[in-house]
């Protein structure tokens, strides 16, 4: 199958052929019909990859600190080699998609083959023909909702979670700073909740679009914004501000402090500079909320990977419940992602979308990848790079697991042993297998290690998965 990836070392995007994913315990296989390029988020990742090593270190001081700690314990050379090998891997792109259930784990009872579903997660809902995804990151698409719209459900859940963190009430005035993809979805969500919505952006085209989507007022960013918003609220100020803009500027947080009322809430979704101006925030006793992505459950392995849900009486809105909520808004036509789609491309032509992040003068908001789904296509859970016979004079080895230890420690040592050769690899992610095959000239890629065990030409298997999986 095809998957869109980022080469971290060069910053180039490309489409690679990888094995079809295998269904895992507690999960399902989804055949993608659409996925959404989150232009703001994915642009920042591509920009990071295009930096040199020094630029990457400056951009991610947390990773540079981890590198220094590694250098202290294992030495500078070992730390550098491991860091360099990590940069030689492919990074999957995408986190919001929709499609049809293709396979189901035996322990999953809430879905059936053929269900229309929306999928979430930067670790799962990739730009790929098929994805393997845990059940808590999947939501059934209601009748009447197009899969193209449903593919926005994860991104809309980010908007919804940010909106919830602003503690809105019916009749509240909500200022939304930044009218990109998430900002425009937030406009529609706020209107559906009965709020008065004021939008602010640097781009006049986005300001106009926000008005078409239901904003009560919208303005290009200027010095007069503070006066205008205070006039619109009877000199009270906004009840909450939701910042969906991104960038290195501190302007958004300064503006938020000026236009809010006393004890208002500022919900910060976008990645902005957080140099909070003390005077306004102190005098008004403003609250700052930084929502965690799509909602409660995010970054919790117990919820995301192992399928343990939170009791609804204690955690009303989880990732899954937020996804169901935005899908219901789509069914009721209160949330219409189709109105902000500015381009639809195939997975092959989507590579060009990433090269045009900076150069295109065209307004780009909703960028969607559409997948060709041939019902008669053959599943490719085993890929051979080229026809190759096993070497009778060497020990032919297979590798299960392609994590940090395998790629940074074991494989560099194993390739130096003259009497053996690594012929096959199986990883949870077919993309990890692809990276390993290109780096270490491994010929056979498996998405299911059971298929590798059936290969009688393999003499020795190395299990390098997590210890708990041995």
LOGU-537889 format. One record per residue (C-alpha): residue in one letter; z, x, y. Coordinates in Angstrom, 3 decimals. Layout:
BEGIN
<site a,<Z,X,Y>>;
...
//
This chain:
BEGIN
<site x,<0.000,0.000,0.000>>;
<site x,<-0.348,1.002,3.646>>;
<site x,<2.530,1.855,5.975>>;
<site x,<2.596,2.890,9.632>>;
<site x,<4.760,5.965,10.228>>;
<site x,<5.736,8.515,12.849>>;
<site x,<5.503,12.253,12.222>>;
<site x,<8.762,13.379,13.838>>;
<site x,<7.642,16.983,14.204>>;
<site x,<4.501,16.173,16.222>>;
<site x,<5.007,12.670,17.584>>;
<site x,<1.771,11.463,15.963>>;
<site x,<1.572,8.013,14.387>>;
<site x,<-0.511,7.513,11.269>>;
<site x,<-1.109,5.129,8.384>>;
<site x,<-0.213,6.525,4.958>>;
<site x,<-0.626,5.253,1.418>>;
<site x,<2.725,4.862,-0.352>>;
<site x,<3.873,3.178,-3.587>>;
<site x,<4.731,-0.498,-3.435>>;
<site x,<8.506,-0.990,-3.069>>;
<site x,<10.579,-2.063,-6.053>>;
<site x,<12.994,-4.953,-5.859>>;
<site x,<16.618,-3.839,-5.634>>;
<site x,<19.831,-5.607,-6.584>>;
<site x,<20.643,-8.223,-3.962>>;
<site x,<17.200,-8.026,-2.395>>;
<site x,<13.661,-9.371,-2.334>>;
<site x,<10.139,-8.055,-1.858>>;
<site x,<8.251,-9.595,1.048>>;
<site x,<4.520,-9.401,1.579>>;
<site x,<4.222,-9.008,5.337>>;
<site x,<1.816,-11.236,7.250>>;
<site x,<2.883,-10.112,10.722>>;
<site x,<5.166,-7.535,12.289>>;
<site x,<5.978,-6.907,15.946>>;
<site x,<5.756,-3.583,17.752>>;
<site x,<8.855,-3.453,19.938>>;
<site x,<7.157,-1.502,22.707>>;
<site x,<10.297,-0.415,24.552>>;
<site x,<12.262,0.714,21.488>>;
<site x,<9.380,2.295,19.613>>;
<site x,<8.055,4.036,22.715>>;
<site x,<11.410,5.793,23.116>>;
<site x,<11.242,6.968,19.491>>;
<site x,<7.687,8.270,19.914>>;
<site x,<8.638,9.997,23.170>>;
<site x,<11.549,11.690,21.390>>;
<site x,<9.291,12.900,18.572>>;
<site x,<6.828,14.404,21.033>>;
<site x,<9.488,16.657,22.559>>;
<site x,<9.905,20.249,21.395>>;
<site x,<13.120,21.342,19.658>>;
<site x,<14.906,22.025,22.943>>;
<site x,<13.796,18.681,24.340>>;
<site x,<14.985,16.886,21.207>>;
<site x,<18.363,18.613,21.476>>;
<site x,<18.722,17.557,25.118>>;
<site x,<17.697,13.994,24.310>>;
<site x,<20.136,13.692,21.378>>;
<site x,<23.260,15.753,22.156>>;
<site x,<25.061,14.072,19.246>>;
<site x,<22.585,15.552,16.767>>;
<site x,<22.737,18.915,18.498>>;
<site x,<26.522,18.876,18.134>>;
<site x,<26.140,18.166,14.397>>;
<site x,<23.720,21.105,14.206>>;
<site x,<26.301,23.405,15.818>>;
<site x,<28.999,22.242,13.395>>;
<site x,<26.650,22.945,10.496>>;
<site x,<25.906,26.391,11.904>>;
<site x,<29.628,27.160,12.030>>;
<site x,<30.169,26.318,8.356>>;
<site x,<26.897,27.385,6.712>>;
<site x,<25.395,29.822,9.191>>;
<site x,<22.737,29.515,11.883>>;
<site x,<19.767,30.162,9.586>>;
<site x,<20.769,27.488,7.054>>;
<site x,<21.476,24.978,9.837>>;
<site x,<18.106,25.677,11.471>>;
<site x,<16.238,25.367,8.161>>;
<site x,<17.856,22.001,7.386>>;
<site x,<17.193,20.682,10.898>>;
<site x,<13.567,21.818,10.694>>;
<site x,<13.059,20.162,7.295>>;
<site x,<14.397,16.870,8.617>>;
<site x,<11.821,17.007,11.377>>;
<site x,<9.052,17.445,8.799>>;
<site x,<9.657,13.993,7.352>>;
<site x,<7.942,10.739,8.219>>;
<site x,<9.896,8.104,10.114>>;
<site x,<9.143,4.438,9.367>>;
<site x,<8.431,2.243,12.388>>;
<site x,<9.154,-1.424,12.949>>;
<site x,<12.133,-3.736,12.510>>;
<site x,<10.899,-7.318,12.925>>;
<site x,<8.411,-9.028,10.593>>;
<site x,<7.570,-12.209,8.699>>;
<site x,<5.759,-12.926,5.470>>;
<site x,<5.909,-14.447,1.992>>;
<site x,<8.456,-13.715,-0.750>>;
<site x,<6.685,-11.785,-3.523>>;
<site x,<9.519,-10.728,-5.876>>;
<site x,<13.220,-11.562,-6.164>>;
<site x,<16.179,-9.763,-7.707>>;
<site x,<17.823,-11.695,-10.547>>;
<site x,<21.081,-12.011,-8.617>>;
<site x,<19.482,-13.627,-5.547>>;
<site x,<19.521,-17.423,-5.760>>;
<site x,<18.811,-18.515,-2.179>>;
<site x,<15.082,-17.728,-2.188>>;
<site x,<12.096,-18.374,-4.404>>;
<site x,<8.694,-16.733,-4.709>>;
<site x,<6.342,-18.166,-2.093>>;
<site x,<9.008,-18.863,0.541>>;
<site x,<8.039,-18.125,4.135>>;
<site x,<10.642,-15.763,5.571>>;
<site x,<11.490,-13.698,8.645>>;
<site x,<12.852,-10.188,8.093>>;
<site x,<15.118,-7.873,10.097>>;
<site x,<16.236,-4.279,10.118>>;
<site x,<15.021,-0.869,11.264>>;
<site x,<15.802,0.340,7.737>>;
<site x,<13.762,-2.398,6.033>>;
<site x,<11.418,-4.612,8.098>>;
<site x,<8.811,-1.920,8.643>>;
<site x,<5.149,-2.027,9.634>>;
<site x,<3.928,-2.061,6.029>>;
<site x,<1.989,-4.287,3.649>>;
<site x,<5.174,-4.941,1.664>>;
<site x,<8.856,-4.377,2.286>>;
<site x,<12.023,-4.381,0.168>>;
<site x,<14.827,-6.069,2.047>>;
<site x,<18.413,-7.232,1.345>>;
<site x,<19.068,-10.967,1.335>>;
<site x,<21.353,-10.978,4.418>>;
<site x,<18.501,-9.690,6.565>>;
<site x,<16.111,-12.474,5.565>>;
<site x,<15.883,-16.019,6.929>>;
<site x,<13.715,-18.885,5.696>>;
<site x,<11.103,-20.021,8.189>>;
<site x,<11.288,-23.769,8.893>>;
<site x,<8.258,-25.984,8.402>>;
<site x,<6.148,-26.102,11.524>>;
<site x,<6.892,-22.526,12.601>>;
<site x,<3.949,-20.146,12.399>>;
<site x,<4.606,-16.798,10.722>>;
<site x,<3.175,-15.084,13.793>>;
<site x,<5.975,-16.585,15.894>>;
<site x,<8.550,-16.036,13.148>>;
<site x,<7.808,-12.314,13.146>>;
<site x,<9.610,-12.154,16.514>>;
<site x,<12.867,-13.527,15.067>>;
<site x,<14.697,-10.184,14.922>>;
<site x,<13.798,-9.273,18.492>>;
<site x,<14.699,-12.802,19.602>>;
<site x,<18.040,-12.380,17.805>>;
<site x,<18.721,-9.308,19.944>>;
<site x,<18.091,-11.473,22.998>>;
<site x,<20.291,-14.261,21.629>>;
<site x,<23.152,-11.900,20.755>>;
<site x,<23.000,-10.391,24.246>>;
<site x,<23.000,-13.883,25.726>>;
<site x,<26.045,-14.901,23.665>>;
<site x,<27.918,-11.795,24.833>>;
<site x,<27.440,-12.977,28.429>>;
<site x,<29.668,-16.005,27.641>>;
<site x,<27.255,-18.556,29.165>>;
<site x,<28.076,-22.188,29.802>>;
<site x,<25.980,-25.215,30.652>>;
<site x,<25.006,-24.998,34.308>>;
<site x,<25.776,-21.296,34.692>>;
<site x,<23.490,-19.095,36.765>>;
<site x,<22.195,-16.191,34.678>>;
<site x,<20.336,-13.254,36.211>>;
<site x,<18.055,-11.367,33.818>>;
<site x,<17.109,-7.866,34.962>>;
<site x,<14.045,-6.612,33.111>>;
<site x,<11.324,-9.040,32.056>>;
<site x,<9.774,-7.215,29.157>>;
<site x,<9.650,-8.526,25.597>>;
<site x,<13.392,-9.097,25.145>>;
<site x,<13.830,-10.197,28.755>>;
<site x,<11.214,-12.937,28.482>>;
<site x,<12.710,-14.173,25.214>>;
<site x,<16.119,-14.222,26.927>>;
<site x,<14.646,-16.344,29.736>>;
<site x,<13.614,-19.010,27.230>>;
<site x,<16.926,-18.867,25.358>>;
<site x,<18.930,-19.225,28.580>>;
<site x,<16.849,-22.225,29.653>>;
<site x,<17.301,-23.822,26.223>>;
<site x,<21.075,-23.458,26.706>>;
<site x,<20.967,-25.323,30.035>>;
<site x,<21.397,-22.354,32.362>>;
<site x,<19.824,-21.687,35.743>>;
<site x,<17.720,-18.562,35.230>>;
<site x,<16.784,-15.914,37.811>>;
<site x,<14.546,-13.063,36.701>>;
<site x,<14.074,-9.609,38.250>>;
<site x,<11.459,-7.000,37.336>>;
<site x,<9.425,-4.179,38.870>>;
<site x,<6.129,-5.651,37.610>>;
<site x,<4.770,-8.658,39.503>>;
<site x,<2.790,-9.756,36.411>>;
<site x,<5.972,-10.079,34.368>>;
<site x,<7.673,-11.948,37.182>>;
<site x,<4.847,-14.481,37.192>>;
<site x,<4.961,-14.828,33.399>>;
<site x,<8.702,-15.475,33.443>>;
<site x,<8.159,-18.409,35.808>>;
<site x,<5.554,-19.813,33.427>>;
<site x,<8.106,-19.536,30.602>>;
<site x,<10.735,-21.528,32.468>>;
<site x,<12.622,-19.234,34.818>>;
<site x,<13.879,-21.173,37.835>>;
<site x,<13.290,-18.213,40.129>>;
<site x,<11.895,-14.727,39.616>>;
<site x,<11.362,-11.823,41.973>>;
<site x,<9.981,-8.328,42.134>>;
<site x,<12.821,-5.843,42.545>>;
<site x,<13.514,-5.220,46.241>>;
<site x,<16.361,-4.749,48.682>>;
<site x,<16.317,-8.471,49.460>>;
<site x,<17.240,-9.491,45.873>>;
<site x,<20.982,-9.471,46.576>>;
<site x,<20.685,-11.725,49.634>>;
<site x,<18.292,-14.088,47.848>>;
<site x,<20.475,-14.487,44.741>>;
<site x,<23.612,-15.095,46.816>>;
<site x,<21.742,-17.774,48.782>>;
<site x,<20.537,-19.427,45.568>>;
<site x,<24.126,-19.577,44.280>>;
<site x,<25.715,-20.822,47.498>>;
<site x,<27.207,-17.367,48.168>>;
<site x,<29.154,-17.582,44.909>>;
<site x,<27.114,-15.087,42.911>>;
<site x,<25.739,-15.217,39.394>>;
<site x,<28.022,-16.196,36.509>>;
<site x,<26.505,-13.506,34.334>>;
<site x,<23.887,-10.795,34.390>>;
<site x,<21.912,-9.756,31.332>>;
<site x,<20.254,-6.366,31.632>>;
<site x,<17.242,-6.004,29.351>>;
<site x,<15.612,-3.215,31.352>>;
<site x,<15.613,0.361,30.053>>;
<site x,<15.249,3.825,31.517>>;
<site x,<17.196,6.598,33.235>>;
<site x,<17.759,4.703,36.481>>;
<site x,<21.179,3.403,37.463>>;
<site x,<19.643,0.682,39.650>>;
<site x,<20.161,-2.207,37.198>>;
<site x,<23.905,-1.725,36.869>>;
<site x,<24.245,-1.350,40.662>>;
<site x,<22.308,-4.567,41.247>>;
<site x,<24.432,-6.395,38.660>>;
<site x,<27.598,-5.483,40.545>>;
<site x,<26.171,-6.821,43.809>>;
<site x,<24.870,-10.215,42.636>>;
<site x,<27.728,-11.403,40.403>>;
<site x,<30.703,-13.597,41.236>>;
<site x,<34.295,-12.579,40.614>>;
<site x,<35.197,-12.238,36.892>>;
<site x,<31.558,-12.509,35.841>>;
<site x,<30.135,-10.840,32.730>>;
<site x,<27.456,-8.150,32.605>>;
<site x,<25.757,-7.971,29.185>>;
<site x,<23.741,-4.776,28.724>>;
<site x,<21.030,-4.980,26.053>>;
<site x,<18.687,-2.319,27.422>>;
<site x,<19.215,1.439,27.171>>;
<site x,<20.065,2.234,30.780>>;
<site x,<22.189,4.798,32.570>>;
<site x,<25.783,3.547,32.558>>;
<site x,<27.193,5.119,35.688>>;
<site x,<29.138,1.989,36.649>>;
<site x,<29.841,1.659,40.392>>;
<site x,<33.604,1.290,40.420>>;
<site x,<34.056,-0.564,43.732>>;
<site x,<32.057,-3.712,42.872>>;
<site x,<33.228,-3.882,39.268>>;
<site x,<36.863,-3.222,40.246>>;
<site x,<37.064,-5.683,43.130>>;
<site x,<35.358,-8.460,41.180>>;
<site x,<37.093,-7.663,37.856>>;
<site x,<33.727,-7.728,36.115>>;
<site x,<33.504,-7.521,32.338>>;
<site x,<30.912,-5.339,30.655>>;
<site x,<29.580,-6.192,27.207>>;
<site x,<27.231,-3.982,25.197>>;
<site x,<25.886,-6.174,22.374>>;
<site x,<25.303,-4.549,19.004>>;
<site x,<21.664,-5.267,18.262>>;
<site x,<20.930,-8.508,16.358>>;
<site x,<24.583,-9.528,15.947>>;
<site x,<27.709,-9.132,13.799>>;
<site x,<26.887,-7.415,10.524>>;
<site x,<24.651,-4.789,12.112>>;
<site x,<25.514,-1.257,10.945>>;
<site x,<27.895,-2.653,8.311>>;
<site x,<26.638,-1.501,4.887>>;
<site x,<28.784,-4.110,3.163>>;
<site x,<26.920,-6.860,5.038>>;
<site x,<23.430,-5.360,5.263>>;
<site x,<23.027,-3.552,1.940>>;
<site x,<25.512,-5.229,-0.373>>;
<site x,<25.027,-8.818,0.766>>;
<site x,<28.649,-9.617,1.645>>;
<site x,<28.596,-12.334,4.305>>;
<site x,<31.309,-12.948,6.889>>;
<site x,<33.217,-16.268,6.642>>;
<site x,<31.648,-18.686,9.103>>;
<site x,<35.057,-19.857,10.290>>;
<site x,<35.886,-16.358,11.506>>;
<site x,<32.456,-14.993,12.475>>;
<site x,<30.300,-17.902,13.597>>;
<site x,<27.151,-15.934,14.485>>;
<site x,<26.001,-13.147,12.181>>;
<site x,<22.578,-11.495,12.006>>;
<site x,<21.332,-14.105,9.556>>;
<site x,<22.753,-17.035,11.517>>;
<site x,<21.266,-15.733,14.748>>;
<site x,<17.893,-15.497,13.027>>;
<site x,<18.180,-19.083,11.801>>;
<site x,<19.125,-20.184,15.314>>;
<site x,<16.085,-18.626,16.992>>;
<site x,<13.804,-19.980,14.253>>;
<site x,<15.190,-23.460,14.952>>;
<site x,<14.461,-22.968,18.662>>;
<site x,<10.898,-22.067,17.690>>;
<site x,<10.625,-25.244,15.624>>;
<site x,<11.804,-27.264,18.621>>;
<site x,<9.247,-25.444,20.855>>;
<site x,<12.052,-24.182,23.101>>;
<site x,<11.206,-20.589,22.157>>;
<site x,<7.493,-19.778,22.065>>;
<site x,<6.758,-16.109,21.273>>;
<site x,<3.045,-16.879,21.002>>;
<site x,<2.938,-17.229,24.800>>;
<site x,<3.908,-13.579,25.278>>;
<site x,<1.590,-12.060,22.665>>;
<site x,<-0.771,-9.738,24.508>>;
<site x,<-2.520,-8.088,21.537>>;
<site x,<-3.013,-8.502,17.783>>;
<site x,<-4.270,-5.604,15.673>>;
<site x,<-4.633,-4.519,12.053>>;
<site x,<-2.307,-1.868,10.667>>;
<site x,<-5.094,0.726,10.890>>;
<site x,<-5.966,-0.011,14.509>>;
<site x,<-2.280,-0.278,15.463>>;
<site x,<-2.157,3.530,15.571>>;
<site x,<-4.147,3.292,18.791>>;
<site x,<-1.475,1.037,20.283>>;
<site x,<0.996,3.902,20.151>>;
<site x,<-1.367,6.326,21.852>>;
<site x,<-1.895,3.775,24.643>>;
<site x,<1.786,3.391,25.533>>;
<site x,<1.290,5.267,28.782>>;
<site x,<-2.448,5.159,29.455>>;
<site x,<-3.158,1.432,29.223>>;
<site x,<-3.221,-0.480,32.508>>;
<site x,<-3.262,-3.752,30.594>>;
<site x,<-0.067,-5.794,30.551>>;
<site x,<1.528,-5.191,27.137>>;
<site x,<4.458,-7.281,26.006>>;
<site x,<4.053,-8.880,22.588>>;
<site x,<2.095,-6.499,20.358>>;
<site x,<1.606,-7.880,16.844>>;
<site x,<0.239,-6.322,13.657>>;
<site x,<-1.559,-8.705,11.320>>;
<site x,<-1.826,-7.778,7.628>>;
<site x,<-4.682,-8.583,5.295>>;
<site x,<-3.104,-10.226,2.285>>;
<site x,<-5.412,-10.262,-0.716>>;
<site x,<-3.833,-12.410,-3.395>>;
<site x,<-5.714,-10.472,-6.070>>;
<site x,<-4.587,-7.041,-4.938>>;
<site x,<-3.199,-4.708,-7.603>>;
<site x,<0.371,-3.536,-7.219>>;
<site x,<0.519,0.217,-6.749>>;
<site x,<4.012,1.210,-7.844>>;
<site x,<2.662,4.539,-9.090>>;
<site x,<0.433,6.771,-6.984>>;
<site x,<-1.207,9.980,-8.142>>;
<site x,<-2.373,12.192,-5.313>>;
<site x,<-4.985,13.841,-7.501>>;
<site x,<-5.825,14.061,-11.190>>;
<site x,<-3.583,16.739,-12.644>>;
<site x,<-2.696,17.656,-16.230>>;
<site x,<0.870,18.771,-17.028>>;
<site x,<1.268,22.532,-17.349>>;
<site x,<2.288,23.412,-20.964>>;
<site x,<3.565,26.804,-19.839>>;
<site x,<6.102,25.371,-17.390>>;
<site x,<8.937,22.862,-17.444>>;
<site x,<7.478,19.729,-15.854>>;
<site x,<10.189,18.097,-13.750>>;
<site x,<10.769,14.716,-12.169>>;
<site x,<13.057,14.017,-9.205>>;
<site x,<14.987,10.791,-8.644>>;
<site x,<16.260,10.571,-5.072>>;
<site x,<14.942,12.247,-1.940>>;
<site x,<17.863,12.327,0.456>>;
<site x,<19.197,15.094,2.671>>;
<site x,<20.612,17.203,-0.166>>;
<site x,<17.411,17.022,-2.201>>;
<site x,<15.083,17.839,0.683>>;
<site x,<17.255,20.356,2.536>>;
<site x,<18.972,22.226,-0.291>>;
<site x,<17.641,21.563,-3.771>>;
<site x,<13.866,21.348,-3.366>>;
<site x,<13.486,24.614,-1.380>>;
<site x,<15.346,26.394,-4.201>>;
<site x,<13.556,24.592,-7.040>>;
<site x,<10.095,25.422,-5.756>>;
<site x,<10.929,29.134,-6.037>>;
<site x,<11.657,28.928,-9.777>>;
<site x,<8.503,30.202,-11.453>>;
<site x,<9.038,28.614,-14.854>>;
<site x,<9.117,25.025,-13.668>>;
<site x,<7.090,22.687,-11.502>>;
<site x,<7.977,19.364,-9.881>>;
<site x,<5.293,16.888,-10.898>>;
<site x,<6.889,13.528,-10.033>>;
<site x,<9.286,11.950,-7.567>>;
<site x,<10.877,8.522,-7.266>>;
<site x,<12.845,7.407,-4.210>>;
<site x,<14.206,4.119,-2.900>>;
<site x,<11.684,4.420,-0.096>>;
<site x,<8.107,5.144,-1.074>>;
<site x,<7.791,6.834,2.290>>;
<site x,<10.374,9.464,1.297>>;
<site x,<8.295,10.174,-1.796>>;
<site x,<5.211,10.582,0.393>>;
<site x,<6.942,13.108,2.651>>;
<site x,<8.176,15.086,-0.347>>;
<site x,<4.769,15.037,-2.034>>;
<site x,<3.055,16.500,1.024>>;
<site x,<5.697,19.155,1.634>>;
<site x,<6.203,20.291,-1.967>>;
<site x,<2.842,19.376,-3.524>>;
<site x,<4.281,16.745,-5.855>>;
<site x,<1.479,14.791,-7.483>>;
<site x,<2.983,11.550,-8.874>>;
<site x,<4.923,9.091,-6.712>>;
<site x,<6.974,6.283,-8.273>>;
<site x,<8.693,3.390,-6.555>>;
<site x,<10.640,2.583,-9.758>>;
<site x,<12.267,5.470,-11.588>>;
<site x,<12.062,3.534,-14.893>>;
<site x,<8.305,4.155,-14.821>>;
<site x,<8.969,7.869,-14.468>>;
<site x,<11.252,7.787,-17.500>>;
<site x,<8.361,6.393,-19.540>>;
<site x,<6.171,9.404,-18.697>>;
<site x,<6.324,11.628,-21.774>>;
<site x,<4.775,14.577,-19.947>>;
<site x,<8.012,15.053,-17.966>>;
<site x,<10.423,17.491,-19.625>>;
<site x,<13.368,17.359,-17.241>>;
<site x,<14.733,14.824,-14.761>>;
<site x,<16.884,15.710,-11.737>>;
<site x,<19.059,12.809,-10.536>>;
<site x,<19.796,13.414,-6.848>>;
<site x,<20.742,9.942,-5.764>>;
<site x,<24.176,9.112,-4.385>>;
<site x,<26.918,10.049,-6.852>>;
<site x,<27.852,6.406,-7.344>>;
<site x,<24.346,5.700,-8.650>>;
<site x,<24.162,8.459,-11.262>>;
//
